[in-house]
């Protein structure tokens, strides 16, 4: 294990106020998004869409890393150039999603656990050999009646820690993603309570598995009320609750926190990130950045709609959303940017 190389990559991923673009949707998830917009649910349509993303001019001004799924990792442009080469040539760091999705957590109705540890060492070695420098594993925590259970939280934390340890052994930076899902009517204080328990378990397991915290990135949810909660706190209240919680819960040695968007409207996700950095940037021990998927991609998909004549417009939208989130990392995003 070359730990110094891992640490260097982790720092590079959060340097210069840049963030990550998560384009690692499973085939199933990607097809669902395509279906809503009437885009063919085919290998070629997915390939064309991903080519649109990685060939967006000057994307590296705002994006440090791209998270891919296995299908995308092995695809090529229409001219035969491997996607991996295109991304490397653009100066963007390559990442790979390595969990195999979630299954029902046995004996715990309504709860999920991520799978994919079997054979993970071999897969990580292959990805690293092909050019990956970081990886991602997501653990899903659902808030509901009498859930999440401690068993589910601890089981997901243990899987995240095992994955992280294997990543570092393979020379890859592990992105540790324990996501407390936004779905539900729970208030912000319940999200805070659950996320606190989740991160406590995650960092305990990371320590038990001898994971070097200076060589990871944390990808958590923001502290938000449920999507169907009657009370929706202001942007400033969400920012304040999230950062004050993280300052008490995330060790100083972690180089960066890259938020997931979790189904937030794309502009609101940017506003939340901006408020955090505008209020607290000078007081933070780690970088606060983004690792968004839908909050960057949704406007792109809506413009593209599978039509090759819309590629330039869609790429302009991708560049714009990336620029807005880059500004948010600096605490300099302003709503007028949406109309300029």
Beta strands, then each sheet from edge to edge (+ up, - down):
strand 1: 19-23
strand 2: 63-68
strand 3: 93-97
strand 4: 102-104
strand 5: 112-114
strand 6: 134-141
strand 7: 173-180
strand 8: 216-218
strand 9: 256-259
strand 10: 287-292
sheet 1: 8+ 7+ 6+ 3+ 2+ 1+ 10+ 9+
sheet 2: 4+ 5-
end
